Amino acid sequence: MKLKSGTPGWPELTAATWSYSTLEQDLECEVLVVGAGMSGALISHELVSKGIHTVTVDKRQVGAGSTCANTGLLQFCNDKPLRACMHTFGRDNAVRFYTLCKQAVEKLSAIHDSLMTKVDFVPRSSLYLASTSEDVKEHREEYKLLQQHGFDVEWWDQAQIETAFGFVKPAAIVTHGDAEVNPYAFVHALFETSTKRYGLQLYEHTRIERREEHDQHIVLITDKGFRIKASHVVYAMGYETQEMKRDQNAVLESSFALVTKPVEGLEEAWPQRMLIWETARPYKYFRTTPDQRIVAGGFDFGSIIPEERERMLHHTTKRLESEIAALFPKLHPIEAEYSWSAVFGSTHDGYPMIGMHPKYPRSTFIEGYGGNGTVYCAIATDIIPALIKTGFHPDAHLFQFERPHYPSSP
C-alpha cells in the first residue's frame, strides 16, 4: 500500500534519527512486533521495559510509513463526540473510553520524559470550535457532558473567541490536558531508548512473508527466508493491516496536511498555541511548532488511490494555506514548505480496534484508527501486555474486533 504522497515535513525537521540493520539470521523471542511506526514503537518500548524479550521488524525504515504523515495532535476528545459514543455504546462505556484517552495523553507525556533523547513534546490546550451557529446547541450539550464527567473543559462564547484570537466563531469548548508532538522524532527516540537501555532487537528492511502456526509458538518467515520463532506476535502495521485481513469496521480514506515556513508573530496572534479543530465532519485542524511553523490538515476524501490524491495535492495545499490566512490574516505570508497526502483510517463505530483476533492465535493487533491514533496506541500499551500474559484486561472489551453496541441516552 502506498501510504503517502508528497513531502511530509517531519523527517526534514528531525535532528536525531537512528538506523538499524536488516535481519540476517534466525531468531527466537518471547514477543515479535511487526511494524516500527508509532504503534510498534510504543508497544515495543512497553514490552522491553517490562523485561519481555522482544524483537521488532519493519519492511521499511523506522517511522517511514504513516508515522511521518502524522500531524502530532494528542487530545482526549475524539472524532466521535462523547454524546455520540454514549448513543452507540452506553454511558459507562463511553465515559471510560474518554477517560482512557485522557490517561493515555498523560502516559505519553510520562514516557517522553523518560526517554534518553527529548523531542518536541509540548502540553497544550485545544480550541474545539463550533463550525456554524447550527452546531452550538449540540456543542453546548457536549461541553456539559464533558464537565459532568470530570473532564477539564471551559465554554467560550463568540465574544471570548474574538477577544482571544481575533476571528469570529459562534462558540467553542476549550479542553485542557492535550499535547502536540513531532511524531517522527518521538518514534525514533522511543526506539533509541528501547534498544540502548532495554535491549530491544530492532531490524529495518525486514519484510515478513508468511507465518507458521504451532501448538506452543508461531514462526514468522522473512522475505530472505530467515525464521523468527515467538510465543506471541503483535501486529502493529497500521493501515496496512487491511492487506493482511480485512476488517468490516475499518474505513480507509485519504487526507491532506502541510507544514508552513516559519511565521513571525505567532505568539501574539495565537494565544497559548492552542490546538484548533472544529465540529464539521470532515474537519480541519491547526497547530503550531516550537520553531514557529503552522501545521494544518483536513479535506479528507473517500479514496486511497495514490494518483487521485496526488492530482489534488497542489490545489488542496493552497486551500489549507487559505484556511490559515482566513483565521489569522495578520500572519503573512502563509506558505507551505512541506505538504503531503496520506491514507487515513477510521472505524464505522468510532472506536479503535485493539486486541486478539479469532482467526490469528497467539497474536494481538493494534489498529489505532481515527484522528487520535497515537493516543489509541498508548491505550494499547496497557491492554496488549495483559492479554499476552493472562488473556484478560478489564478494558479490552471496549476495543475488541467483534464488539456489541449498547445504546443509551446521555
Residue, then its C-alpha position, 0 to 999 in steps of 0.5 A: m500500500k502506498l501510504k503517502s504522497g508528497t513531502p511530509g515535513w517531519p523527517e526534514l525537521t528531525a535532528a536525531t534519527w537512528s538506523y538499524s540493520t536488516l535481519e540476517q539470521d534466525l531468531e527466537c523471542e518471547v514477543l515479535v512486533v511487526g511494524a516500527g511506526m508509532s504503534g510498534a514503537l510504543i508497544s515495543h518500548e512497553l514490552v522491553s521495559k517490562g523485561i519481555h524479550t522482544v524483537t521488532v521488524d519493519k519492511r521499511q525504515v523506522g517511522a517511514g510509513s504513516t508515522c511521518a504523515n502524522t500531524g502530532l495532535l494528542q487530545f482526549c476528545n475524539d472524532k466521535p463526540l462523547r454524546a455520540c459514543m454514549h448513543t452507540f455504546g452506553r454511558d459507562n462505556a463511553v465515559r471510560f473510553y474518554t477517560l482512557c484517552k485522557q490517561a493515555v495523553e498523560k502516559l505519553s507525556a510520562i514516557h517522553d520524559s523518560l526517554m534518553t533523547k527529548v523531542d518536541f513534546v509540548p502540553r497544550s490546550s485545544l480550541y474545539l470550535a463550533s463550525t456554524s451557529e447550527d452546531v452550538k446547541e449540540h456543542r453546548e450539550e457536549y461541553k456539559l457532558l464533558q464537565q459532568h464527567g470530570f473532564d477539564v473543559e471551559w465554554w467560550d462564547q463568540a465574544q471570548i473567541e474574538t477577544a482571544f484570537g481575533f476571528v469570529k466563531p459562534a462558540a467553542i469548548v476549550t479542553h485542557g490536558d492535550a499535547e502536540v508532538n513531532p511524531y517522527a522524532f518521538v518514534h525514533a527516540l522511543f526506539e533509541t531508548s528501547t534498544k540502548r537501555y532495554g535491549l530491544q532487537l530492532y531490524e529495518h528492511t525486514r519484510i515478513e512473508r508468511r507465518e507458521e502456526h504451532d501448538q506452543h509458538i508461531v514462526l514468522i518467515t522473512d522475505k530472505g527466508f530467515r525464521i523468527k520463532a515467538s510465543h506471541v506476535v503483535y501486529a502493529m502495521g497500521y493501515e496496512t493491516q487491511e492487506m493482511k485481513r480485512d476488517q468490516n469496521a475499518v474505513l480507509e480514506s485519504s487526507f491532506a496536511l502541510v507544514t508552513k515556513p516559519v511565521e513571525g508573530l505567532e505568539e501574539a496572534w495565537p494565544q497559548r498555541m492552542l490546538i484548533w479543530e472544529t465540529a464539521r465532519p470532515y474537519k480541519y485542524f491547526r497547530t503550531t511548532p516550537d520553531q514557529r511553523i503552522v501545521a494544518g490538515g483536513f479535506d479528507f476524501g473517500s479514496i486511497i488511490p495514490e494518483e487521485r490524491e496526488r492530482m489534488l495535492h497542489h490545489t488542496t495545499k493552497r486551500l489549507e494555506s487559505e484556511i490559515a490566512a482566513l483565521f489569522p490574516k495578520l500572519h503573512p505570508i502563509e506558505a507551505e514548505y512541506s505538504w503531503s497526502a496520506v491514507f487515513g483510517s477510521t472505524h464505522d463505530g468510532y472506536p479503535m480496534i485493539g486486541m486478539h483476533p479469532k482467526y490469528p492465535r497467539s497474536t494481538f493487533i493494534e489498529g489505532y484508527g481515527g484522528n487520535g491514533t497515537v493516543y489509541c496506541a498508548i491505550a494499547t500499551d496497557i491492554i496488549p501486555a495483559l492479554i499476552k500474559t493472562g488473556f484478560h484486561p478489564d478494558a479490552h472489551l471496549f476495543q475488541f474486533e467483534r464488539p456489541h453496541y449498547p445504546s443509551s441516552p446521555 
